Amino acid sequence: MATIMEAVGRDGLMDQVIARLDDGFAAIGRGERRSSPPRGGFERAEPAPGVLEWMPHREAGDTVTIKTVSYSPLNSERYGLPTILGTVARFDDATGRLTSLMDGALPTSIRTGAASAIASRLLAPADARTIGIVGAGCQAVTQVHALTRVLPVERVLVWDVDPAHAASFAARVAFLGREVRVAEPELIMAKADVVCTATSVKAHADPVLPDTACRPDLHVNAVGADVVGKTELPESLVRRAFVTTDHPDQALREGESQRLSADRLGPTLADLCASPGRAVQPRRGLTVFDSTGVALEDHLVAEVFLEAATMLGLGTRLPIEHDLVNALDPYALSPTAARA
């Protein structure tokens, strides 16, 4: 993956994923492809709090992509690992055979940023120049990167409950060449044209943003809500906003929308992407993208990486399935497989 990123470039990868996701959501909105089912998973309290989830997507007659992803908020301080880890597996739909396996951390981060960029391009002011970031972990890097690919971003205001994370953010996004400074959430609300929340706030905790004075056309990408009871935005803000989701059922269960009824949701991101002239919702008023993450995004970002790997001749081929002499006898392994 490092070789792919070096060869294609961070901008090139992000642009490809944005385009691929935009096309994919639009196809769902037009009824040309199916969305993914809601994810499933386990919540855990010990030995460290978090969740492990599985996210499947099927393209009938072609492939099945399944991502397993874990969210572990203590990973950074306790284990020196990213908060989000994952693995993306792809299978042949006809035979069920595993055809590829890749790390999921980088693709997840890129596709989550790309989804926010698509929503922001549709709903944020076209001249948005100031971005607010609440939560300065690894997801924040790709959120800002993606937004710079679709909006004329000049400056970034960042906040994190950990001052060290906020202070280091400028260095991590220095490749973007934008002004970055630490700011309190109240100032972010007052000055930003687009705000992204990507935090590890606990379930049922206080909002990470205040519902204070903001720009009339503020757009918010709410990324962090991913379990029942976990939300980042003030309920009053969500209730007075136009809310679009990547997956309505999932958002109503575990996103910002879990405090809303289904009839309060606006058109989905897929509907917006498929709308002729992108005119379903005018770019006026407070808007929220309730981003819970869908397996379609993982399926499409995996395609981008697999295509790049094929083009560059990368990857290791490993025969891991049974090599059977007789397909009806599980013990009838070939001599090579038996020795292994």
N, C-alpha and C positions, 0 to 999 in steps of 0.2 A: 504493500500500500504506500509505503514511503517512496518507492521508485515511481509508482503511478503518479503520486502527487507532484513529484519533482519533474516528471516528464510532461504531464498535462498542465501543471500549474494550479495554484489554489483558485485563481479566478476562473480558469478554464473548467475545472471540476465543478465549481459552484454554478457557473452559467449553464453547464450541461444538465445539472440536477434540477435547477429552476425550470428550465425548458421542458425536461422530461416530466416533472411533476405537474406543471401547468397543463400539458397535453393530456396526462393521465386523469387529472381531475375533470377536465373539460369533457373527456370521453364518458366519464361516469354521468356528468350532468346531462349529456345528450342521450343517455341510455345505451351507449355503445359498449360499455363494459360494466362489470359488477364491482361494487365496492367490496372492501374486506369485512369479514365478520368482526364483532368486538373482540378485543383481546381477553385472554383469561390469565390467571396467575395465582400466586400465593403471597400472602403477607407474612412477615416474620418479625418477631420481637427479639429473639436471641439466636445466635450470639451477638448479633448486631441488627438494629432495626432496618427494615427495607422491604422491597418486594422483588419477586422474580416472576416475570410474565412471559407468555408466548403469544406471538402475533402472526397469524397465518394469512396468506393470500394465494388464491388459485386463479390461474388463467387456464380455463378448461381446454384440454387437448394439447397443452403446451407444458407449462411448468407450475410447480407449487413452491412458494417461498415461505419459510417459517423462520422468524427471528425469535430467539430467546434473549430477553434483556433484563438486567437487574438494576434496580435503583437502590443504592446503599449510601445514605448521606454521611456516614462516618468513614467511608473509604479513604478519603484524603488524609485526615488526621491520624487515623488508626493504622491503615495498611499501606499508605502511599499509592493508592490506586484511584482512578477516576470514579466519580460518583455513579456514572452510568457505564456499564459493561454489557457487551452482547455478542452474539454469534448469529450469523445469517447463513442458513442452509437452503440450498435449492435442489429440488427433486424433479425428475421427469414425470409428467402427469400420467403418461401411458403405462409406465412400468413401476413407478415409485422409486426408482433408483436415484441415489444421491449423486448429483452431478457437480456440485461445488459447495465449498464451505469457506467462509471468510469471517474475519473479525468484524464485529458490528459497532464498535465505539465510534470510529471516525465516520462511517456512513450515517449513523444515527444523528450525529451532531450536524453533519452537512445537510441532511434532508430536513431536519427540524428548522434550521435556519432558512432553507429554501422555501418551506411552506409559509413561514412568516413573511418572506419577501413577496411571495405571490399575493397573499392577503393584503399586504401593505401597498403593493402596486395598484390593487383594486380599490382600496378603501381610504388610504391615507392621502393627505394633500399632495398633489403632484410635485410641489416645490418644497417638500419636507427637507429641512436642512439640519435640524437638531434631533438627535436620537437619545432617548433615556434608557438606561439599562439598570434594572434592579435585580441583583444576583450576578456576581462577577466570576462565576465558575467557567468551566470549559464550554458549556452551551452558549454563554454570552459572546464568546469569540465568533462563533459562526452566525449568531444572530446579527451582530453588527456587520460582519463581512457580507452576508447575503443582502442586507438592506443597502449597502453601498453599491451593489450591482444593479439596483432598480430605482434608487432615489438619489437626488443630488446632495448627499449627506456631507456636511462640513464639520460638525462637531458632535461629540458624544459625552453625555453626562452619565456617570456611573455611581452606583451605590451598592454596598454589601455590608451585612452585619459584621463581617470580618474585615477590619481595616486593611489587613495585609492583602487580601484578595482584591479589594478596590484599588489599592495603591499599585499593585502589579499589573493591572489591566492595561494601562497605556503601553507597557512594553510588549504585552502579548498581541496587541493589535497595531503595533507600530508599522507593520507592513502595509497598512491601509493608508497611512499618511494623513490621518485626520486628527484634529484637535481633540484631546481627551482630558477631562478633569472630573474629580470626585465631587459629588453634589448630594445634598440631602434630598430625600424623597419629595418633600414639599416643593423644592426648587425644580426638580425634575418634572413634576406635574405642571408647574407654572410655565416652564420654558420649552418643553419637548413637543415636537410635532408627532412623533411616534415613540411609544414606550414599549419595551419588552420586559416581561417578568419571567425569570428563569431561576427560581430559588429552591432551596431544600426545606422550606418552612414545614413545620409539623402539621398534621391534621388538626383541624379545629383551632388553629392558632389565629392571632390577629392578622389582618391584611398587611401586606408588605408595602402597599401604597395607601396614602390618604385620599379620601374623596374631597379634594380641595380645588381651588380655582385652577382651571386648565384652559388650553386653547379650545375654541369652539369645535374645531374639526379634529381633535385628538384621536389618534388610532392607537389601540393597545393590542399587542400580541401577548396573550397569557399562555405561557408554555409549561409552567411548573406543576399545575394540578394533574395528578395522575393516579390518585387513590381516593376512595370514598372519604369524604370529610376534609380533604386537603384542598384549599383554595388560596389564591393570592390577592384577589381584588376585593375591595369593599362591595358588599351586596348592593348598596345603594347605587354605586357606579354601574354595576352590571345591569341592574333593573332599568336604568334610564338610557342604556346604550342600545344601538343596533348590534345584535350578536350573531355572528356567523360561526359555524363549527366545521371541523374536518370530518367528524363522524357524530351525527346527532345522538344516537343511542348511547354511545360511549361518553359523550360530553355530558349528557343528562345524568349519567351514573357517577362519573368521577371527575368531570371537568368543572370549570367555573359555572357551567349551566346546571349543575346539580341543585342549584337554588332557584331554578326557573322551571316553569312548565313548558311542555313541548310547543305549545302555541305561541310562546314568547320568543321563539327562535326565528331569526330571519332565514333567508335562503342559505343553503350550505355553500361551502367554498367551491364545491363542484358545480353548483348552480351558477355561481358568480362567474366561474371560469368559462362556462358554456354559454353564457348570455351573449346574444348578438350585440356587438359594440360594447360589451362589458358594462351594460347600463341597468342592471337589476337594481342596484343601490347607488344613488348619487353620492359623490364624495362630499357630503355635508353632514355635520353633526358628529357626536361621539360614537365611535365604533370599537367593537372588541372582536378579535379572532380568538376563539376558544380552541386552542391547539392541543389536542390530546395525543396525537400521533397515530397514524393508521398504517397497517401492514402494506397497503399499496405503495406507500412512500418507500418502505424498505425494499419491496420488490423492484421498484424503478431505480433506486440508487444502486442496488446490486447489479442491475443491468449495465449501468454506466461503468462501474468498476470492472465487471467481467469483460465488457467490450474493450476497455483500455488494456486489461491484462492480455487479452487475445492479440490485440494489435502490437503490444510490446513484447510478446512472447514470455510473459511472466506466469508464475504459479507452478505448483508441484503436483504432478499426477500420482495419486496413491490408489491402488486397487484394494479397497477395504471390504467389499462384499464377499460373501462365500463364492468360491470358484468351484462349482459343483460339477462332477462328472455326470451325475444323474439328478436332474432338477426335482425329482420326486423323493430323493433320499438326502436328508440334511447331513448324514454322516459320510456321504460319498464325495469327500473333498478330493481335489486333485492332489498329487504328491507334493507340489510346491506349497499349497495352502496347508496341507497336513503337517509339513515340517515347520511352518511358521507357527 
